[in-house]
């Protein structure tokens, strides 16, 4: 089982190069300015998760709550995204900057860190100037199932893929046997594109993600979301300003107390934002 490109390698190179400062990242805010509120399952799961590196299975921290409401009261916004994405170099450098150490540590204790880390970080960067495109992975879950991993795709998915093909970069997930007919059809379309060169237009901005309507859930103090950051932005060709630090939480005192005896804060869901089942 693996991913598979929806377009030819030439098309993908052209598309990514045409908007070099755009990430391809699905973003669904927890709350929006129009009063919308996400019904995503993991927003209802409040217990934080802790582990000691790779030596023990991650476990919920009983009797404690991840401080979403406290952070939102200070103007912090939350969002979730798919685990499959393409990020610009500047966004990746920003996430690994020492100034975001507390953010990384705190977010690592959320049970769904792999799906909230990147989207939440991006929507909290003041004056974020790079683009976010909806171009994404095509995936399908059978209605009524609760599994984490998407279905293995077959040729029955082809009409939905082709209906909005420019929106999708890769398929997930495919199997050499079960998906064989679908992959042969995709290969044929890609071969025709290579010969005709009709699919070279830049579709990135067409699929711009309208995520800037994200707001903190609940009451928001005036001006709190634009609080100046106490550290410099990371060195990059297009440096992004650092966000306000997350609200101080009793969870941080736990992590500081165990430094040297193992780290606290890996997710039960896997790695942050790049892989999945």
Secondary structure in CASP SS format (residue, H / E / C, confidence):
PFRMAT SS
TARGET T0000
AUTHOR 0000-0000-0000
METHOD secondary structure of the structure
MODEL  1
X C 1.00
X E 1.00
X E 1.00
X E 1.00
X E 1.00
X C 1.00
X C 1.00
X C 1.00
X H 1.00
X H 1.00
X H 1.00
X H 1.00
X H 1.00
X H 1.00
X H 1.00
X H 1.00
X H 1.00
X H 1.00
X C 1.00
X C 1.00
X C 1.00
X E 1.00
X E 1.00
X E 1.00
X C 1.00
X C 1.00
X C 1.00
X E 1.00
X E 1.00
X C 1.00
X E 1.00
X E 1.00
X C 1.00
X C 1.00
X C 1.00
X C 1.00
X E 1.00
X C 1.00
X C 1.00
X C 1.00
X H 1.00
X H 1.00
X H 1.00
X H 1.00
X C 1.00
X C 1.00
X C 1.00
X C 1.00
X E 1.00
X E 1.00
X C 1.00
X C 1.00
X C 1.00
X C 1.00
X C 1.00
X C 1.00
X C 1.00
X C 1.00
X E 1.00
X E 1.00
X C 1.00
X C 1.00
X C 1.00
X C 1.00
X C 1.00
X C 1.00
X C 1.00
X H 1.00
X H 1.00
X H 1.00
X H 1.00
X H 1.00
X H 1.00
X C 1.00
X C 1.00
X C 1.00
X C 1.00
X C 1.00
X E 1.00
X E 1.00
X C 1.00
X C 1.00
X C 1.00
X C 1.00
X C 1.00
X E 1.00
X C 1.00
X C 1.00
X H 1.00
X H 1.00
X H 1.00
X H 1.00
X H 1.00
X H 1.00
X H 1.00
X C 1.00
X C 1.00
X H 1.00
X H 1.00
X H 1.00
X H 1.00
X H 1.00
X H 1.00
X H 1.00
X H 1.00
X H 1.00
X H 1.00
X C 1.00
X C 1.00
X C 1.00
X C 1.00
X C 1.00
X H 1.00
X H 1.00
X H 1.00
X H 1.00
X H 1.00
X H 1.00
X H 1.00
X H 1.00
X H 1.00
X H 1.00
X H 1.00
X C 1.00
X C 1.00
X C 1.00
X C 1.00
X C 1.00
X C 1.00
X C 1.00
X E 1.00
X E 1.00
X E 1.00
X C 1.00
X C 1.00
X E 1.00
X E 1.00
X E 1.00
X C 1.00
X C 1.00
X C 1.00
X C 1.00
X C 1.00
X C 1.00
X C 1.00
X C 1.00
X C 1.00
X C 1.00
X C 1.00
X C 1.00
X C 1.00
X C 1.00
X C 1.00
X C 1.00
X H 1.00
X H 1.00
X H 1.00
X H 1.00
X H 1.00
X H 1.00
X H 1.00
X H 1.00
X H 1.00
X C 1.00
X H 1.00
X H 1.00
X H 1.00
X E 1.00
X E 1.00
X E 1.00
X E 1.00
X E 1.00
X E 1.00
X E 1.00
X C 1.00
X C 1.00
X C 1.00
X C 1.00
X C 1.00
X H 1.00
X H 1.00
X H 1.00
X H 1.00
X H 1.00
X H 1.00
X H 1.00
X H 1.00
X H 1.00
X H 1.00
X H 1.00
X H 1.00
X H 1.00
X H 1.00
X H 1.00
X H 1.00
X H 1.00
X C 1.00
X C 1.00
X C 1.00
X C 1.00
X C 1.00
X C 1.00
X C 1.00
X C 1.00
X H 1.00
X H 1.00
X H 1.00
X E 1.00
X C 1.00
X C 1.00
X C 1.00
X C 1.00
X C 1.00
X E 1.00
X C 1.00
X C 1.00
X C 1.00
X C 1.00
X C 1.00
X C 1.00
X C 1.00
X C 1.00
X C 1.00
X H 1.00
X H 1.00
X H 1.00
X C 1.00
X C 1.00
X C 1.00
X C 1.00
X C 1.00
X C 1.00
X C 1.00
X C 1.00
X C 1.00
X C 1.00
X C 1.00
X C 1.00
X C 1.00
X C 1.00
X C 1.00
X C 1.00
X C 1.00
X C 1.00
X C 1.00
X C 1.00
X C 1.00
X C 1.00
X C 1.00
X H 1.00
X H 1.00
X H 1.00
X H 1.00
X H 1.00
X H 1.00
X H 1.00
X H 1.00
X H 1.00
X C 1.00
X C 1.00
X C 1.00
X C 1.00
X C 1.00
X C 1.00
X C 1.00
X C 1.00
X C 1.00
X C 1.00
X C 1.00
X C 1.00
X C 1.00
X C 1.00
X C 1.00
X C 1.00
X C 1.00
X C 1.00
X C 1.00
END
